[in-house]
Structures are given as structure tokens and as C-alpha cells.
Amino acid sequence: QVQLVESGGGLVQAGGSLRLSCTASRIINAVNWYRQAPGKQREWVASITRSESTSYADSLKGRFTISRDNAKNTVYLQMNNLKPDDTGVYYCNTYAVGNNYWGQGTRVTVSS
């Protein structure tokens, strides 16, 4: 079993930055960040493998950076130049031991 805990969300003005963290209860492999805006479906944001290979949703390249600290079992999502459309709940996700795991989410609100 894996527990994922997200943190770092909050209220920020447009153009600002936030760094989200996803801390796992054990060693994890690939980790994904997703987000869900109010009234919309959950969408994929970015992924990182254990060897730190990364991928991003095309619309977010250049503003978001995913990284990890394997010693801390933690994955980060640095979000810069935030826009009101980035508002939503951000979730981290991983697949381990035959199961798909999600954190409880951290809320990001970007004001205009």
C-alpha cells in the first residue's frame, strides 16, 4: 500500500508561483500530477519516472516543472506564471504493487 500526501496549494495572484509537493509513504516509481478544475474532468499535467525522465501536457510546457527527490520519496511540481485557468485541485498519482494510488489533492486558486 502507498499513501500519497500533496501539499503546497493555496491562493496566488495571476503571474505568481507555487510549488506543490507529493510525499509518498514508501519508495515509488513513476509519478503523475493531474488537476481538476471546477466543473471539468481531471486532466493530466506532468509525469516523472524514477530515473527523472519527464513529460508534460503541451499547454503547460515552459511554465510547469516536475522534479523529484528520491531520498525523500517526494515529487514536486513547480508552477510559474500562474493563470486563472490553472485553478483547481491538483492530485498526484502512482501505480505500485498492482494498484493505482491517488493523494487527497491540494487546492490551487489563481486570482486575476
C-alpha positions in Angstrom: 0.0 0.0 0.0 1.1 3.5 -0.8 -0.1 6.8 0.8 0.4 10.0 -1.1 0.1 13.3 0.5 0.0 16.5 -1.5 0.8 20.0 -0.1 1.7 23.4 -1.2 -1.5 24.7 -2.7 -3.1 28.0 -1.9 -4.3 31.3 -3.2 -2.0 33.2 -5.5 -2.4 36.1 -7.9 -2.0 35.6 -11.6 1.6 35.7 -12.6 2.7 34.2 -9.3 4.3 30.8 -8.5 3.6 27.8 -6.3 5.5 24.6 -5.6 3.4 21.6 -4.9 4.8 18.5 -3.1 3.7 14.9 -3.2 5.2 12.8 -0.5 4.9 9.0 -0.6 4.9 6.6 2.3 7.4 4.3 0.5 9.7 4.2 -2.5 7.7 4.9 -5.6 8.5 4.7 -9.3 6.8 6.9 -11.9 4.6 9.7 -10.5 2.0 11.8 -12.3 0.4 15.1 -11.5 -3.2 15.7 -12.5 -5.6 18.5 -11.9 -9.3 19.1 -11.9 -10.8 22.5 -12.5 -14.3 23.2 -11.2 -16.9 21.6 -13.4 -14.3 19.9 -15.6 -12.8 16.5 -15.9 -9.5 15.6 -14.3 -6.6 16.2 -16.7 -3.0 15.0 -16.8 -0.4 17.7 -16.1 3.0 16.0 -16.0 4.9 12.8 -15.2 8.3 11.8 -13.9 10.0 8.4 -13.8 12.2 7.2 -11.1 15.2 8.0 -13.3 13.8 11.6 -13.7 12.6 11.4 -17.2 9.8 14.0 -17.5 6.9 14.7 -19.7 4.3 17.5 -19.8 0.9 18.4 -21.2 1.7 20.5 -24.2 -0.3 23.5 -22.9 1.8 23.7 -19.7 5.3 23.3 -21.1 7.6 26.1 -20.1 5.6 27.1 -17.1 5.5 23.9 -15.0 8.4 21.8 -14.0 8.2 18.4 -12.3 11.1 17.1 -10.3 11.8 14.6 -7.5 13.9 13.8 -4.5 14.1 10.1 -4.2 15.8 10.2 -0.8 12.6 12.0 0.5 10.1 9.9 -1.6 8.8 13.3 -2.8 7.9 14.7 -6.1 7.5 18.4 -6.8 5.5 20.5 -9.3 6.9 24.0 -9.7 4.3 26.2 -11.3 5.3 29.6 -12.6 3.4 32.4 -14.3 0.2 31.0 -13.0 -3.1 31.9 -14.7 -6.7 31.8 -13.5 -7.2 28.8 -15.7 -4.7 26.9 -13.6 -7.2 27.0 -10.7 -8.2 23.6 -9.5 -7.4 20.7 -7.3 -4.0 19.1 -8.0 -3.5 15.4 -7.4 -0.5 13.1 -7.5 -0.8 9.6 -8.7 1.3 6.5 -8.9 1.0 2.9 -9.8 2.5 0.3 -7.4 2.1 -3.3 -6.3 -0.7 -3.7 -8.9 -2.8 -0.8 -7.7 -3.4 2.8 -8.7 -2.9 5.3 -5.9 -4.1 8.9 -5.5 -3.5 11.6 -3.0 -6.3 13.6 -1.4 -5.4 16.7 -3.6 -4.2 20.2 -2.9 -6.3 23.2 -4.0 -4.8 25.9 -6.1 -6.6 29.1 -6.7 -5.3 31.8 -9.0 -6.9 35.2 -8.8 -6.9 37.6 -11.7 
